[in-house]
């Protein structure tokens, strides 16, 4: 490239020196030669630039090839290490295979008795395995049944819990009703509570206890006017509470009735006193008779087991037991 440039320079110098003294035809030839050289120079210059670009690309490719070679060298070292490890592992596995093959050969070449022994043990083990499998299947079947039974019991328990909650709600409602009834009775019978009449609540029931002195004379079933007044006020409250069951219990002391009396015994006296009170409660009231029950307890449910005059006076009494209607509870329990 430097040689071509030098030649072109000499040519231009020669043209300058001889330009003025050369003939026209010669000058024309020289100019033609100059143009030719100029074109050749431009072509060479373009070729030079192309070669320069190619050289740059080749240099870049060379660097990439060098980098690839370096990586291949590194990978080759890694692969060589892996190959070494694989050969070591292969040798270990091959040694183990040879050991197993030798053991197998020893087993094959062993005595028939040992082989039969091993086969017998194998059969026993297999039979034991089958038995255990049968037991496992039976246990699984029983477990499935137990799970079904447990699920059934769980459902029943949930139903019972729901019923229990509902029952508790009903009982609480009945208990509140009993409290309200006791309060109404206390208001209605306020003037009698210090004259032989008491009102108590026990086990969800309201007890109106009337001593003999408020209701009857000794050995009589005729109710005093004061007692009738109390019973009529009681009837007014019971009319307003139609869901209450009413039981009238007559009680006596342990002294036998007088011989020749119109009552056979204390049983007869206690029952007739309860019946007399029922008639007063029903007289002029709208109480449904089906709500009432007359009962005689005679002397066998004393409030005081003593035999003193005071104890016997306490035992001669009439108890009116007011119980809430529990049909709803019984239906729920069924």
ABEGO torsion letter per residue (X at the ends): XAAAAAAAAAAAAAAAAAAAABBAAAAAAAAAAAAAAAAAAAAAAAAAAAAAAAAAAAAAAAAAAAAAAAAAAAAAAAAAAAAAAAAAAAAAAAAAAAAAAAAAAAAAABBAAAAAAAAAAAAAAAAAAAAAAAAAAAAAAAAAAAAAAAAAAAAAAAAAAAAAAAAAAAAAAAAAAAAAAAAAAAAAAAAAAAAGBBBBBBGGBBBBBBBAAAABBBGBABBBAAAAAAAAAAAAAAAABAABBBBBBBBBBABBBBBGBABABAAAAAAAAAAAAAAAAABGBABBAAABBBBBAEAABBABABABAAAAAAABBBBBBBBBBAAAAAAAAX
